[in-house]
Amino acid sequence: MSARKVLLLYVGPGYKGTDVYTANDITKIVNCGATDYLFLNPYEINNAKANDQILRAEWVLSESNIPNSVFDTTATSEQIKQIRQAMVERIDKIEKLESSTTRNYTAYVDSAVTLAKLIRAQKSNAKFWFGFPPYLDGCTPAAIRYNYYYYDYIFNAVKSKMTSAGYWSNVEGFYFGQEDIVAWYTRFNTANVNTQFDNVVVQNMKYLSDNIHSASKKFMWIPFFRNDYRATRFGYVINKTNIFDVAFIQPNYYFDQAQTWIDAVDSCVQSQAFKNGNTVIGGSKTSVTEIGPEMEVDENVLNSSAYKSRFTSYVNKFGKYITGSGVSQRPVAFYVGTASAFRDNIVYNVVKQFFSNGTMYHF
């Protein structure tokens, strides 16, 4: 059981340009009722530091780097060739974007550590999580390439900077920023748990998990709920491996009324197993991964009755995990969008009241 309350905070290059947290914002962050703070950057980044590309065209085209065995047996040689070429095109596109910016892992870590220090100065018991940014779009087959860059440029960099600041003990863990395990003809053999289902993304997860756990830190994931092939992939990782210590599940209903997954997410949290309908993926849950819901809100709640109604549904469904009323307390994550959204007093009070007692702030 856990009363962990995690506030998501987006930081670093590319995120709303110069939208940064002010001194007043820090005070709100400290006083909103969160126990934990997750620093993440949702943008694709292909530079570990200035002019140091993670993925290069020649690398993804090489079978010695991305062997054809990465791909499912249903993938034809022509399809594999097209996937490799699509990765090259994505790399070229992001290279043009990053050539004139400071969009890289080093800048992200610097921003996250700076924010952590500001929070820690006002809240000595704050717990911090640092995210690994997502892969380049369409580059799932190259997941193993991220092992070194995630570990060296993010994990080690965070450890070094937070240790120097005297705050390494405040670092609770790290977050896997890829919210999906996209197929892209990659293998996923449900029988092979010990080889991470022969899937390159799960192998990347496992590499990071082993290193994070060796440092006595925790690992977090926040996938979104879907009832298609991804339910199988998400479910096997959450139910059958100990890669993650905690997994929050996104309903996405707040942003898209067609994604009616609130009840499905609630069912997963109550049963502490990833399910599709009434079916526990993999037949049973054998892992120790704790499951919680993700709350979702932004400035749209201020002026739209539809958004407000959908957010109220979240409060009604997930508030019980804050209080433990009729259920066990569970960890809850809260997505609030940008710094400017959280800056609004109503949005701030919505978060604060929910974290306080699991109820709706009326406005």
Long-range contacts (C-beta under 8 A, 24 or more apart in sequence): 1-324, 1-328, 1-329, 1-330, 2-246, 2-290, 2-292, 2-329, 2-330, 2-331, 3-35, 3-322, 3-324, 3-329, 3-331, 4-35, 4-36, 4-246, 4-292, 4-331, 4-332, 5-33, 5-34, 5-35, 5-36, 5-322, 5-331, 5-332, 5-334, 5-355, 6-34, 6-35, 6-36, 6-37, 6-38, 6-129, 6-220, 6-248, 6-331, 6-332, 6-333, 6-334, 7-32, 7-34, 7-36, 7-37, 7-38, 7-333, 7-334, 7-336, 7-351, 8-38, 8-40, 8-333, 8-334, 8-335, 8-336, 9-37, 9-38, 9-39, 9-40, 9-115, 9-339, 10-40, 10-41, 10-42, 10-337, 10-338, 10-339, 11-39, 11-40, 11-41, 11-108, 11-111, 11-112, 11-115, 12-41, 12-107, 12-108, 12-109, 12-111, 12-112, 13-41, 13-43, 13-45, 13-101, 13-102, 13-103, 13-104, 13-107, 13-108, 13-111, 14-41, 14-43, 14-45, 14-101, 14-103, 15-41, 15-42, 15-43, 15-338, 16-338, 16-339, 16-340, 19-338, 19-339, 19-340, 20-339, 21-115, 21-118, 21-339, 22-343, 24-343, 25-339, 25-342, 25-343, 26-118, 26-119, 26-122, 27-122, 28-342, 28-343, 28-348, 29-119, 29-342, 30-119, 30-122, 30-123, 30-126, 31-352, 32-348, 32-351, 32-352, 32-355, 33-351, 33-352, 33-354, 33-355, 33-356, 34-334, 34-351, 34-355, 35-126, 35-127, 36-126, 36-127, 36-128, 36-129, 36-172, 37-116, 37-119, 37-126, 37-127, 37-128, 37-129, 38-128, 38-129, 38-131, 38-175, 38-220, 38-333, 39-111, 39-112, 39-115, 39-116, 39-128, 39-129, 39-130, 39-131, 40-130, 40-131, 40-133, 40-175, 40-177, 41-108, 41-131, 41-133, 41-177, 42-133, 42-134, 42-177, 43-103, 43-133, 43-134, 44-94, 44-133, 44-134, 44-135, 44-136, 44-137, 45-98, 45-103, 45-104, 45-105, 45-108, 45-133, 46-91, 46-94, 46-95, 46-98, 46-136, 47-98, 47-103, 47-104, 47-105, 48-104, 48-105, 48-106, 48-149, 48-152, 48-153, 49-104, 49-105, 49-106, 49-153, 50-102, 50-104, 50-106, 52-104, 53-91, 53-95, 54-145, 54-146, 54-149, 55-87, 55-91, 55-136, 55-139, 55-142, 55-145, 56-91, 57-88, 57-91, 57-92, 59-142, 59-145, 60-84, 60-87, 60-88, 60-91, 60-139, 60-141, 60-142, 61-88, 65-142, 65-145, 66-141, 66-142, 66-144, 69-187, 70-141, 70-186, 70-187, 70-200, 71-141, 71-185, 71-186, 71-187, 72-183, 72-185, 72-186, 72-187, 72-188, 73-187, 74-185, 75-185, 79-185, 80-185, 83-138, 83-141, 83-184, 83-185, 84-141, 86-138, 87-136, 87-138, 87-139, 87-141, 87-142, 90-136, 90-137, 90-138, 90-139, 91-136, 91-139, 94-136, 105-133, 105-149, 105-153, 105-154, 105-157, 106-153, 106-157, 108-133, 108-154, 109-153, 109-154, 109-157, 109-158, 109-161, 110-161, 112-158, 113-158, 113-161, 113-162, 113-165, 116-162, 116-167, 116-170, 117-165, 117-167, 120-165, 120-167, 120-170, 125-170, 126-170, 127-170, 127-171, 127-172, 128-162, 128-167, 128-170, 128-171, 128-172, 129-171, 129-172, 129-173, 129-174, 129-175, 129-220, 130-154, 130-158, 130-171, 130-174, 130-175, 131-174, 131-175, 131-176, 131-177, 132-174, 132-175, 132-176, 132-177, 132-178, 132-208, 133-177, 134-177, 134-178, 134-179, 135-178, 138-184, 140-181, 140-182, 140-183, 140-184, 140-186, 140-200, 140-201, 141-184, 141-185, 141-186, 141-200, 142-200, 143-200, 143-201, 143-203, 143-204, 144-200, 144-203, 144-204, 144-207, 146-204, 147-204, 147-207, 147-208, 150-204, 150-208, 151-207, 151-208, 151-211, 155-208, 155-211, 155-212, 155-215, 159-215, 171-217, 172-217, 172-218, 173-212, 173-217, 173-218, 173-219, 173-220, 173-245, 174-208, 174-212, 174-217, 174-218, 174-219, 174-220, 175-219, 175-220, 175-221, 175-222, 176-205, 176-208, 176-219, 176-220, 176-221, 176-244, 179-222, 179-223, 179-224, 179-250, 180-223, 180-224, 180-230, 181-223, 181-230, 181-233, 181-234, 181-237, 183-229, 188-232, 188-233, 188-236, 190-232, 190-236, 190-282, 193-236, 193-240, 193-241, 196-241, 197-233, 197-236, 197-237, 199-233, 202-237, 202-241, 202-243, 205-237, 205-243, 205-244, 206-241, 206-243, 209-242, 209-243, 209-244, 218-245, 218-246, 219-243, 219-244, 219-245, 220-244, 220-245, 220-246, 220-247, 220-248, 221-246, 221-247, 221-248, 222-247, 222-248, 222-249, 222-250, 222-294, 222-333, 223-247, 223-249, 223-250, 224-249, 224-250, 224-251, 224-252, 225-249, 225-250, 225-251, 225-252, 225-259, 225-261, 225-264, 225-265, 225-268, 226-261, 227-261, 227-264, 227-276, 227-277, 231-274, 231-276, 231-281, 232-276, 232-281, 234-274, 234-281, 235-274, 235-275, 235-276, 235-280, 235-281, 235-282, 236-281, 236-282, 238-273, 238-274, 238-281, 238-285, 238-287, 238-289, 238-291, 239-273, 239-274, 239-280, 239-281, 239-282, 239-284, 239-285, 239-286, 239-287, 239-289, 240-282, 240-285, 240-286, 240-287, 241-287, 241-289, 242-287, 242-288, 242-289, 243-289, 244-289, 245-288, 245-289, 245-290, 246-289, 246-290, 246-291, 246-292, 246-331, 247-274, 247-289, 247-290, 247-291, 247-292, 248-291, 248-292, 248-293, 248-294, 248-331, 248-332, 248-333, 249-274, 249-291, 249-292, 249-293, 249-294, 250-294, 250-296, 250-335, 251-293, 251-294, 251-296, 251-314, 252-296, 253-296, 253-310, 253-313, 253-314, 254-296, 254-297, 254-307, 254-310, 254-311, 254-314, 255-296, 257-306, 257-310, 262-313, 262-314, 262-317, 263-317, 265-293, 266-293, 266-317, 266-318, 269-293, 269-318, 269-321, 269-330, 270-327, 290-330, 290-331, 291-330, 292-321, 292-330, 292-331, 292-332, 292-333, 293-317, 293-318, 293-321, 293-330, 293-332, 293-333, 294-332, 294-333, 294-334, 294-335, 295-332, 295-333, 295-334, 295-335, 295-354, 296-335, 297-334, 297-335, 297-336, 297-337, 297-341, 297-347, 297-350, 297-351, 298-335, 298-336, 298-337, 298-338, 298-341, 298-347, 299-337, 299-340, 299-341, 299-344, 299-347, 301-346, 301-347, 301-350, 302-344, 302-346, 302-347, 311-350, 312-360, 315-354, 315-358, 315-359, 315-360, 316-360, 318-358, 319-354, 319-357, 319-358, 319-359, 320-358, 321-358, 322-354, 322-355, 322-356, 322-357, 322-358, 323-357, 323-358, 325-358
